Amino acid sequence: MSKVSIRQMKAARALLGWSQSDLARNSGISEPTVKRLEAAEGEVGGRTETGDKLRSALEAGGVEFIAENGGGAGVRLKSSAPRLSRRRLLDALTAFARHHLPRAAEQAGVRDLRFVVAGSQATLYQGDRAIGLVTVRANEVSFSPELPTGRSGDGSDVTEDDLWNWVIAAWQKAR
């Protein structure tokens, strides 16, 4: 995996709307390490595996790094929403529950909205009331209420945007 610059890493965080704390949580790298690395200039320093974890977390979040090709190195949002495998869907639901849902609920003025992920299910709660359920089985992913897109099946065509839309639809239906 090629190295990225500190500026690319900061730009990637900005594109995703992530704080240093968000990057630390999503990469498994400590927040003090992220802060120390970002205080430097040039390429991301430290251990190679640290830089790889940071880059992988940012790429999983939806950015792609552009190599130096005569026009300068850069970073951009991926051109389309990433597709999620069944395994990655549960990982995405877990990350969504932990990192994105609290902030999104606060911005929308919704109180007590949370995800509980257990085994192959993720339950969306408002307060103590379950308002949505995602179940991932060997050959199928089911959403209740149904995904606004009407998709069902193995989950391979479910995008992260679909997850956001499903949370909104479940919350609106429960009101």
RODO-93603 format. One line per field, with one value per residue: residue number from 1; y, z, x of N, C-alpha, C in turn. Coordinates in Angstrom, 1 decimal, always signed. Atoms other than C-alpha are relative to their C-alpha. Layout:
BEGIN
n <- (NUM_...)
n.c2 <- (Y_...)
n.c3 <- (Z_...)
n.c1 <- (X_...)
ca.c2 <- (Y_...)
ca.c3 <- (Z_...)
ca.c1 <- (X_...)
c.c2 <- (Y_...)
c.c3 <- (Z_...)
c.c1 <- (X_...)
REM end
This chain:
BEGIN
n <- (1_2_3_4_5_6_7_8_9_10_11_12_13_14_15_16_17_18_19_20_21_22_23_24_25_26_27_28_29_30_31_32_33_34_35_36_37_38_39_40_41_42_43_44_45_46_47_48_49_50_51_52_53_54_55_56_57_58_59_60_61_62_63_64_65_66_67_68_69_70_71_72_73_74_75_76_77_78_79_80_81_82_83_84_85_86_87_88_89_90_91_92_93_94_95_96_97_98_99_100_101_102_103_104_105_106_107_108_109_110_111_112_113_114_115_116_117_118_119_120_121_122_123_124_125_126_127_128_129_130_131_132_133_134_135_136_137_138_139_140_141_142_143_144_145_146_147_148_149_150_151_152_153_154_155_156_157_158_159_160_161_162_163_164_165_166_167_168_169_170_171_172_173_174_175)
n.c2 <- (-1.2_-1.1_-0.9_-1.2_-1.1_-0.5_-0.9_+0.9_+0.6_-1.1_-0.2_+1.2_-0.1_-1.1_+0.5_+0.9_-0.6_+0.7_-0.6_+0.9_+1.1_+0.9_+0.8_+1.0_+1.1_+0.8_+0.6_+0.7_-0.7_-0.9_-1.4_-0.7_+0.3_-0.7_-1.4_-0.1_+0.2_-1.1_-1.3_+0.0_-0.3_+1.1_+1.2_+0.5_+0.7_+1.0_+1.4_+0.2_+0.6_-1.1_-0.7_+0.9_+0.0_-1.3_-0.1_+0.9_-0.5_-1.1_+0.6_+0.7_-1.1_-0.5_-0.8_+0.6_-0.8_-0.1_+0.0_-1.1_+0.4_-1.1_-1.1_-0.1_+1.0_-0.6_+0.9_-0.4_+0.9_+1.0_-0.5_+0.6_+0.5_+1.3_+1.2_+0.7_+1.5_+0.4_-0.2_-1.5_-0.6_+0.0_-0.9_-1.3_-0.3_-0.2_-1.3_-1.0_-0.1_-0.5_-1.2_-0.9_-0.2_-1.0_-1.4_-0.3_-0.2_-1.3_-1.0_+0.0_-0.3_+1.3_+0.5_+1.4_+0.9_+0.8_+1.3_+1.1_+1.0_+1.3_+1.2_-0.3_-1.0_-1.3_-0.5_-1.4_-0.4_-1.4_+0.2_+1.4_+0.6_+0.5_-0.5_+0.6_+1.1_+0.5_+1.4_+0.4_+1.5_+0.5_-0.4_-1.0_-1.1_-0.6_-1.2_-0.3_+0.0_+0.2_-1.1_-0.9_+0.3_+1.2_+1.1_+1.1_+1.1_+0.4_-1.2_-0.4_-1.3_-1.0_-1.0_-0.7_-1.0_+0.7_+0.1_-1.3_-0.1_+1.0_-0.6_-1.1_+0.6_+0.7_-1.1_-0.7_+1.0_+0.2_-1.2)
n.c3 <- (+0.0_+0.1_-1.1_+0.3_-0.8_-1.2_+0.6_+0.5_-1.1_-0.6_+1.0_+0.0_-1.2_+0.2_+1.0_-0.7_-1.2_-1.1_-0.8_-0.2_-0.8_+0.9_+0.7_-1.0_-0.2_+1.2_+0.4_-1.1_-0.4_-1.1_+0.4_-0.1_+1.1_+1.2_-0.2_+0.2_+1.4_+0.7_-0.4_+0.8_+1.4_+0.9_+0.0_-1.3_-0.5_-0.9_+0.5_+1.3_-0.2_-0.5_+1.2_+0.8_-0.7_+0.2_+1.4_+0.2_-0.6_+0.8_+1.3_-0.4_-0.3_+1.3_+0.8_+0.7_+0.1_+1.3_+0.0_+0.8_+1.4_+0.8_-0.4_-1.5_-0.8_-0.5_-0.6_+0.4_-0.4_+1.0_+0.9_-0.4_-1.3_+0.0_-0.2_-1.2_-0.1_-1.2_-1.1_-0.2_-0.4_-1.4_-0.5_+0.3_-0.9_-1.3_+0.1_+0.1_-1.3_-0.9_+0.3_+0.8_-0.4_-1.0_+0.6_+0.9_-0.8_-0.7_+1.1_+0.4_-1.2_-0.5_-1.2_-0.3_+1.2_-0.2_+0.6_-0.8_+0.9_-0.7_+0.9_+1.4_+0.0_-0.5_-0.3_-0.1_-1.1_-0.4_-1.4_-0.3_+1.0_+1.2_+1.2_+1.3_-0.2_+1.1_-0.3_+1.0_+0.0_+1.0_+1.4_+0.1_-0.9_+0.0_-0.7_-0.5_+1.3_+1.2_+0.6_+0.9_+1.4_+0.3_+0.2_-1.0_+0.5_-0.7_-0.6_+0.7_+0.7_-0.9_-0.2_-1.3_+0.2_-0.3_-1.5_-0.5_+0.4_-0.7_-1.3_+0.1_+0.3_-1.2_-1.0_+0.5_-0.2_-1.4_-0.7)
n.c1 <- (+0.9_-0.8_+0.2_+0.7_-0.5_+0.8_+1.0_+1.0_+0.8_+0.8_+1.1_+0.9_+0.9_+0.9_+1.0_+0.9_+0.6_-0.5_-1.0_-1.1_+0.5_+0.7_-1.1_-0.6_+0.9_+0.2_-1.2_-0.6_-1.2_+0.4_+0.2_-1.3_-0.9_+0.5_-0.4_-1.5_-0.3_+0.5_-0.8_-1.2_+0.1_-0.5_+0.7_+0.4_-1.2_+0.3_+0.0_+0.7_+1.3_+0.8_+0.4_+0.9_+1.2_+0.6_+0.5_+1.1_+1.2_+0.5_+0.5_+1.3_+1.0_+0.5_-0.9_-1.0_-1.2_-0.5_-1.5_-0.6_+0.0_-0.3_+0.9_-0.1_+0.7_+1.2_+1.0_+1.3_+1.0_+0.2_+1.0_+1.3_+0.0_-0.5_+0.9_-0.4_+0.2_+0.8_-0.9_-0.3_+1.3_+0.1_-1.1_+0.5_+1.0_-0.6_-0.7_+1.0_+0.6_-1.0_-0.6_+0.8_+1.4_+0.1_-0.2_+1.1_+1.2_-0.2_+0.2_+1.4_+0.8_+0.7_-0.6_+0.0_-0.1_-1.2_-0.1_-0.6_-0.4_-0.2_+0.0_+0.3_+1.1_-0.1_+1.3_+0.1_+0.9_+0.2_+0.3_+0.1_+0.8_-0.6_+0.7_-0.5_-0.8_-0.8_-0.4_-0.9_-0.2_-1.0_+0.3_+1.0_+0.0_+1.3_+0.2_+1.3_+0.8_-0.7_-0.8_+0.8_-0.3_+0.7_-1.0_-0.1_-0.9_-1.2_-0.6_-1.2_+0.2_+0.3_-1.1_+0.1_+1.1_+1.2_+0.2_+0.5_+1.4_+0.8_+0.1_+0.9_+1.4_+0.4_+0.3_+1.2_+1.1_+0.3_+0.5)
ca.c2 <- (+0.0_+3.3_+6.0_+9.1_+12.6_+14.2_+16.8_+14.0_+12.4_+15.7_+16.3_+12.8_+13.4_+16.7_+15.1_+12.5_+15.0_+13.0_+14.4_+13.0_+11.0_+9.5_+8.5_+6.9_+4.9_+3.8_+2.8_+1.3_+3.7_+5.8_+9.4_+10.7_+8.9_+10.4_+13.9_+13.3_+12.1_+15.0_+17.6_+16.6_+17.4_+15.2_+11.6_+9.8_+8.7_+6.1_+2.3_+1.2_-0.8_+2.4_+4.3_+1.3_+1.2_+4.9_+4.8_+1.7_+3.3_+6.4_+4.4_+2.3_+5.6_+6.5_+8.3_+7.4_+8.6_+9.9_+9.2_+11.8_+11.7_+14.9_+16.9_+16.4_+13.9_+14.3_+12.7_+12.6_+11.0_+7.7_+8.2_+5.9_+4.7_+1.6_-1.8_-3.8_-7.6_-9.4_-9.4_-5.7_-4.9_-6.0_-4.2_-1.1_-1.3_-1.6_+1.4_+3.3_+2.6_+3.6_+6.6_+8.1_+7.6_+9.7_+12.7_+12.4_+12.0_+15.1_+17.1_+16.1_+16.9_+13.3_+12.1_+8.6_+7.1_+4.2_+0.9_-2.3_-4.8_-8.4_-11.4_-11.2_-8.6_-4.9_-3.3_+0.4_+1.9_+5.2_+5.3_+1.8_+1.1_-1.0_+0.8_-1.2_-4.4_-5.6_-9.4_-10.8_-14.6_-16.7_-15.9_-13.0_-9.6_-8.4_-5.0_-4.1_-1.8_-2.5_-0.6_+2.5_+1.3_-1.9_-4.0_-7.3_-10.5_-11.2_-7.6_-7.3_-4.3_-2.4_+0.8_+2.9_+5.6_+2.9_+2.5_+6.2_+6.2_+3.1_+4.8_+7.9_+5.8_+3.7_+6.8_+8.5_+5.4_+5.2_+8.8)
ca.c3 <- (+0.0_-1.0_+1.6_+1.7_+2.9_+6.1_+3.9_+2.1_+5.4_+6.8_+3.5_+3.6_+7.1_+6.1_+3.1_+5.5_+8.2_+10.6_+13.6_+14.7_+17.3_+14.6_+12.6_+15.7_+16.4_+12.8_+12.4_+15.8_+16.2_+19.4_+19.2_+20.6_+17.8_+15.1_+16.6_+16.7_+13.1_+11.9_+13.6_+11.3_+7.6_+4.6_+4.3_+7.2_+9.4_+12.1_+11.6_+8.1_+9.6_+11.4_+8.1_+6.4_+9.1_+8.8_+5.0_+5.1_+7.5_+5.4_+2.2_+4.0_+5.0_+1.3_+0.0_-2.5_-2.6_-5.9_-6.6_-7.9_-11.7_-12.9_-11.6_-7.9_-5.3_-3.9_-2.4_-3.4_-2.4_-4.2_-7.3_-6.0_-2.7_-1.7_-2.0_+1.2_+1.5_+4.1_+6.5_+5.8_+6.2_+9.8_+10.3_+8.7_+10.9_+14.0_+12.9_+12.0_+15.4_+17.2_+15.3_+12.9_+14.4_+17.6_+15.6_+13.0_+15.6_+17.4_+14.1_+13.3_+16.8_+17.5_+21.0_+22.2_+18.8_+19.0_+17.4_+19.3_+17.3_+18.6_+16.6_+13.2_+14.1_+14.5_+16.2_+15.9_+19.1_+19.9_+23.7_+24.9_+21.8_+18.9_+15.6_+13.1_+12.7_+10.3_+10.2_+8.3_+7.5_+5.3_+2.1_+2.9_+4.5_+5.7_+6.8_+8.9_+7.9_+4.4_+2.7_+1.0_-2.2_-2.0_-2.2_-0.4_-0.9_-0.1_+0.8_-1.8_-3.4_-0.2_+0.1_+3.1_+1.7_+1.9_+5.6_+6.2_+4.3_+6.1_+9.5_+8.5_+7.1_+10.3_+12.5_+10.4_+10.5_+14.2_+14.9)
ca.c1 <- (+0.0_+1.5_+2.0_-0.2_+0.7_-0.4_-2.3_-4.1_-5.1_-6.4_-8.3_-9.8_-11.0_-12.5_-14.3_-15.8_-16.6_-14.5_-12.6_-9.3_-11.2_-13.4_-10.3_-8.8_-11.9_-12.4_-8.8_-8.0_-5.1_-5.0_-6.1_-2.8_-1.0_-3.3_-2.7_+1.1_+1.1_-1.0_+1.2_+4.0_+4.6_+5.2_+4.2_+2.4_+5.3_+5.5_+5.1_+4.0_+1.1_-0.1_-0.2_-1.9_-4.6_-5.3_-5.5_-7.7_-10.1_-10.4_-10.9_-13.6_-15.2_-15.6_-12.6_-10.0_-6.4_-5.0_-1.4_+1.0_+0.5_+1.9_-1.1_-0.3_-1.4_-4.9_-8.0_-11.6_-14.9_-15.5_-17.6_-20.4_-21.5_-19.6_-21.4_-21.5_-21.0_-23.1_-20.1_-19.3_-23.0_-22.9_-19.5_-21.1_-24.1_-21.9_-19.7_-22.8_-24.4_-21.2_-20.0_-22.6_-26.1_-25.5_-24.3_-27.0_-29.7_-28.4_-28.3_-31.9_-33.1_-34.1_-33.6_-32.8_-32.1_-29.7_-28.6_-28.0_-26.0_-26.1_-25.0_-26.5_-29.2_-29.2_-32.1_-32.9_-34.4_-36.0_-35.9_-36.9_-39.0_-37.7_-38.5_-36.5_-34.6_-31.9_-31.3_-28.3_-28.5_-26.3_-28.1_-30.3_-30.5_-33.9_-35.0_-38.0_-39.5_-38.5_-35.7_-37.1_-35.5_-37.5_-34.3_-34.0_-32.0_-28.4_-27.5_-24.7_-26.4_-27.1_-25.1_-24.3_-26.7_-29.4_-28.7_-29.1_-32.4_-33.6_-32.9_-34.8_-37.8_-37.9_-37.9_-40.6_-42.8_-42.5_-43.5)
c.c2 <- (+1.2_+1.0_+1.2_+1.1_+0.4_+0.9_-0.8_-0.6_+1.0_+0.3_-1.1_+0.1_+1.1_-0.4_-0.9_+0.7_-0.6_+0.9_-1.0_-1.2_-1.0_-0.9_-1.0_-1.2_-0.9_-0.8_-0.9_+0.5_+1.0_+1.4_+0.8_-0.3_+0.7_+1.5_+0.2_+0.0_+1.2_+1.3_+0.1_+0.4_-1.2_-1.2_-0.4_-0.8_-1.1_-1.4_-0.1_-0.5_+1.1_+0.8_-0.8_+0.0_+1.3_+0.1_-0.9_+0.5_+1.2_-0.5_-0.7_+1.0_+0.6_+0.9_-0.8_+0.9_+0.0_+0.2_+1.2_-0.5_+1.1_+1.2_+0.1_-1.1_+0.6_-1.1_+0.5_-1.0_-1.0_+0.4_-0.6_-0.5_-1.5_-1.1_-0.8_-1.5_-0.2_+0.3_+1.5_+0.7_+0.1_+0.9_+1.5_+0.4_+0.3_+1.3_+1.1_+0.3_+0.8_+1.5_+1.1_+0.3_+1.1_+1.4_+0.4_+0.2_+1.4_+1.1_+0.1_+0.3_-1.2_-0.5_-1.5_-0.9_-0.8_-1.3_-0.9_-1.1_-1.2_-1.1_+0.5_+0.9_+1.3_+0.6_+1.5_+0.4_+1.5_-0.1_-1.5_-0.8_-0.4_+0.6_-0.6_-1.1_-0.4_-1.4_-0.5_-1.6_-0.4_+0.4_+1.1_+1.1_+0.5_+1.2_+0.2_+1.3_-0.2_+1.1_+0.9_-0.3_-1.2_-1.2_-1.0_-1.0_-0.1_+1.2_+0.5_+1.3_+1.1_+0.9_+0.7_+1.1_-0.7_-0.1_+1.3_+0.2_-0.9_+0.6_+1.1_-0.6_-0.7_+1.0_+0.7_-0.9_-0.1_+1.2_+0.1)
c.c3 <- (+0.0_+1.1_-0.5_+0.8_+1.1_-0.6_-0.6_+1.1_+0.6_-1.0_+0.0_+1.2_-0.2_-0.9_+0.7_+1.2_+1.3_+0.9_+0.2_+0.9_-0.8_-0.8_+0.9_+0.2_-1.2_-0.4_+1.0_+0.4_+1.1_-0.5_+0.2_-1.2_-1.3_+0.1_-0.2_-1.5_-0.8_+0.3_-0.9_-1.5_-0.9_+0.0_+1.5_+0.5_+0.9_-0.7_-1.3_+0.3_+0.6_-1.2_-0.8_+0.7_-0.2_-1.4_-0.2_+0.6_-0.8_-1.3_+0.3_+0.2_-1.3_-0.8_-0.8_-0.2_-1.5_+0.0_-0.8_-1.5_-0.9_+0.4_+1.5_+0.7_+0.6_+0.7_-0.4_+0.6_-1.2_-0.9_+0.3_+1.3_+0.0_+0.2_+1.2_-0.2_+1.3_+1.3_+0.2_+0.4_+1.5_+0.6_-0.2_+1.0_+1.4_+0.0_+0.0_+1.3_+0.9_-0.3_-0.7_+0.6_+1.1_-0.5_-0.9_+0.7_+0.6_-1.0_-0.4_+1.1_+0.5_+1.2_+0.1_-1.2_+0.1_-0.7_+1.0_-1.0_+0.8_-1.0_-1.4_-0.2_+0.5_+0.2_+0.2_+1.1_+0.0_+1.5_+0.3_-1.1_-1.3_-1.2_-1.3_+0.3_-1.3_+0.4_-1.2_+0.2_-1.1_-1.4_-0.2_+1.1_+0.0_+0.9_+0.4_+0.7_-1.2_-0.5_-0.9_-1.4_-0.4_-0.2_+1.1_-0.6_+0.8_+0.6_-0.8_-0.7_+0.9_+0.2_+1.4_-0.1_+0.3_+1.5_+0.6_-0.3_+0.7_+1.5_+0.0_-0.2_+1.3_+1.1_-0.4_+0.2_+1.4_+0.7_+0.0)
c.c1 <- (+0.9_-0.3_-0.8_+0.6_-0.9_-1.2_-1.1_-0.9_-0.9_-1.2_-1.0_-0.9_-1.0_-1.1_-1.1_-0.7_+0.4_+1.0_+1.2_-0.4_-0.8_+1.0_+0.6_-0.9_-0.2_+1.2_+0.6_+1.4_-0.4_-0.1_+1.3_+1.0_-0.5_+0.4_+1.5_+0.3_-0.4_+0.7_+1.3_-0.3_+0.4_-0.9_-0.3_+1.2_-0.4_+0.1_-0.8_-1.4_-0.9_-0.6_-1.0_-1.4_-0.8_-0.6_-1.2_-1.3_-0.6_-0.6_-1.3_-1.1_-0.6_+0.8_+1.0_+1.2_+0.5_+1.5_+0.5_+0.1_+0.3_-0.9_+0.0_-0.9_-1.3_-0.9_-1.4_-1.0_-0.1_-1.1_-1.4_+0.1_+0.5_-1.1_+0.5_-0.3_-0.8_+0.9_+0.3_-1.3_-0.1_+1.1_-0.5_-1.1_+0.6_+0.7_-1.0_-0.7_+0.9_+0.4_-0.9_-1.4_-0.1_+0.1_-1.2_-1.3_+0.0_-0.3_-1.5_-0.9_-0.8_+0.7_-0.1_-0.1_+1.3_-0.1_+0.5_+0.3_+0.3_+0.0_-0.2_-1.2_+0.5_-1.3_+0.1_-1.0_-0.2_-0.5_+0.1_-0.8_+0.8_-0.8_+0.5_+1.0_+0.6_+0.5_+0.9_+0.1_+0.9_-0.3_-1.0_+0.2_-1.4_-0.1_-1.4_+0.0_+0.9_+0.9_-0.8_+0.2_-0.7_+0.9_-0.1_+0.9_+1.2_+0.7_+1.2_-0.2_-0.5_+1.1_-0.1_-1.0_-1.3_-0.2_-0.5_-1.5_-0.9_-0.2_-1.1_-1.5_-0.5_-0.4_-1.3_-1.2_-0.4_-0.6_-1.5)
REM end
